[in-house]
Amino acid sequence: MPYLDLLAAQLMDPFRIALLVALVFTMQRNRVVTGTFVPLLAGMLFVAVIIPATISPPDAGWIWPVAAVGMIANAIIVAAIIAIWAMVRRARG
């Protein structure tokens, strides 16, 4: 599968989006204790690796390129979620 098709498929994956929404929500609630950047990056890496690891055969060598494209997709999705979160917070006052 070409990388742009893979990126498009990952951007529209509802399971990935739900996991990342939960990640951002948890990061916002625990921001004082754990900070922002490290938990967010660790969660994004976890989501990028766990999804292809569960759907691929154990000896598949293609998991790392898929996980790398997954990190790009996760970064795009998380940026959109944080932007929406900031707009909601600003609208609430």
C-alpha positions, 0 to 999 in steps of 0.5 A: 500500500502506498504511503499516502493511501496508508496515511489517508486510511490512518487519518480516518481510522475511528479507533485511532481517533478515539484513542487519541481523543482519550489521550488528549483528555487524560493529558489535559487532566494530568497536566499539572503532575505529568506535564504535557510533551512527554506523556503526549509523545509516549501515548502517540508512539504507543498508538502508532505501534500498537495498532499495526502490531495487533493486525500484522503477523508476528514476523512482518518486517513492515511494521516500522514503516507503518508505525512511522506513518502512524506517528505522522497521522497521530501528530495531525490528529492530535494537532486537530484535537488540541486546536478544537479543545482550545477553541472550545475552552476559548468559547466557554470563556 
